Amino acid sequence: MTPRIGMMLASTVDSTSVVVVRWAAGDQEVTCGGSPMVDPTQADPTPRQAPDPDRSTGTLLGKRYATEDGTVELLCTRPGKGTLAVGGTPLRVKSAKPLPASD
């Protein structure tokens, strides 16, 4: 499955849910807690197993998660215990850009 901008994805190991904001990574797999995320309209996202303990740093509501090169950006709409990753590489929380100084 190739994610598209605006697509919702749900975890199969916890309550994490995200929306794809930017996707230029081709056909790579989005995972949460070590398991592939699914389209909740196409498959049942009910948690079936526990997240991988090595991939359980958690997600935060309203935070954006991105790759180092900025080709992928996901917005967390429901937090959970699993770590988001694309192609096996964990995503980091995207920090806000500082506003210009106004005098």
C-alpha positions as CSV (number, residue, x, y, z in Angstrom):
1,M,0.0,0.0,0.0
2,T,1.4,3.4,-1.0
3,P,0.1,6.1,1.4
4,R,-1.4,9.2,-0.1
5,I,-1.6,12.8,1.3
6,G,-4.7,13.0,3.5
7,M,-4.9,9.2,4.1
8,M,-5.7,8.0,7.6
9,L,-3.6,5.1,9.0
10,A,-4.3,3.1,12.1
11,S,-2.0,0.9,14.2
12,T,-2.7,-2.7,14.7
13,V,-0.8,-2.9,18.0
14,D,-2.1,0.1,20.0
15,S,-4.5,3.1,19.7
16,T,-2.2,5.2,17.4
17,S,-3.8,6.9,14.4
18,V,-2.2,9.3,12.0
19,V,-2.9,11.4,8.9
20,V,-0.4,11.5,6.0
21,V,0.6,15.2,5.6
22,R,3.6,14.7,3.2
23,W,4.6,11.6,1.2
24,A,7.4,11.5,-1.3
25,A,9.0,8.2,-0.2
26,G,7.4,5.9,-2.9
27,D,6.1,2.5,-1.9
28,Q,7.5,2.2,1.7
29,E,5.7,0.7,4.6
30,V,4.6,2.8,7.6
31,T,4.8,0.9,10.9
32,C,3.9,1.5,14.5
33,G,5.4,-0.6,17.3
34,G,7.0,-2.8,14.6
35,S,3.8,-3.7,12.9
36,P,2.4,-2.3,9.6
37,M,-0.3,0.4,9.9
38,V,-3.5,-0.1,8.0
39,D,-6.2,2.0,6.3
40,P,-9.1,1.8,8.9
41,T,-11.7,2.0,6.1
42,Q,-10.2,-1.1,4.4
43,A,-9.1,-3.3,7.3
44,D,-9.9,-3.8,11.0
45,P,-7.4,-1.8,13.1
46,T,-8.3,-3.5,16.4
47,P,-5.1,-4.2,18.3
48,R,-4.2,-7.9,17.9
49,Q,-0.8,-8.0,19.6
50,A,1.5,-5.9,21.9
51,P,3.9,-3.5,20.4
52,D,7.6,-4.5,20.1
53,P,9.2,-3.4,23.4
54,D,12.2,-2.0,21.3
55,R,9.7,0.1,19.3
56,S,7.6,1.5,22.1
57,T,8.6,5.2,22.6
58,G,5.0,6.3,22.1
59,T,3.3,9.0,20.0
60,L,1.9,12.3,21.1
61,L,-1.5,13.8,20.1
62,G,-1.2,16.7,17.7
63,K,2.5,16.2,17.0
64,R,4.0,15.9,13.5
65,Y,6.5,13.0,12.9
66,A,8.9,13.3,10.0
67,T,11.9,11.7,8.4
68,E,15.3,13.4,8.5
69,D,15.1,14.4,4.9
70,G,11.5,15.7,5.1
71,T,10.1,13.3,2.5
72,V,7.5,11.9,4.9
73,E,5.4,13.8,7.5
74,L,2.6,12.3,9.6
75,L,0.2,14.1,12.0
76,C,-0.8,12.1,15.1
77,T,-4.6,12.2,15.6
78,R,-4.7,9.6,18.4
79,P,-1.7,8.8,20.7
80,G,-0.4,5.4,21.5
81,K,2.6,3.4,22.8
82,G,4.2,2.4,19.6
83,T,7.0,4.1,17.7
84,L,6.2,5.4,14.1
85,A,8.7,4.3,11.4
86,V,8.9,4.4,7.6
87,G,10.9,1.7,5.9
88,G,12.3,0.6,9.2
89,T,13.6,4.0,10.2
90,P,12.0,5.6,13.2
91,L,10.4,9.0,12.7
92,R,11.2,11.9,14.9
93,V,9.0,14.6,16.3
94,K,9.1,17.6,14.0
95,S,10.0,20.8,15.9
96,A,8.3,24.1,15.3
97,K,10.2,26.7,13.3
98,P,11.1,29.8,15.3
99,L,9.2,33.0,14.3
100,P,11.2,36.0,13.1
101,A,11.9,38.6,15.7
102,S,9.6,41.6,15.7
103,D,10.9,44.8,17.3
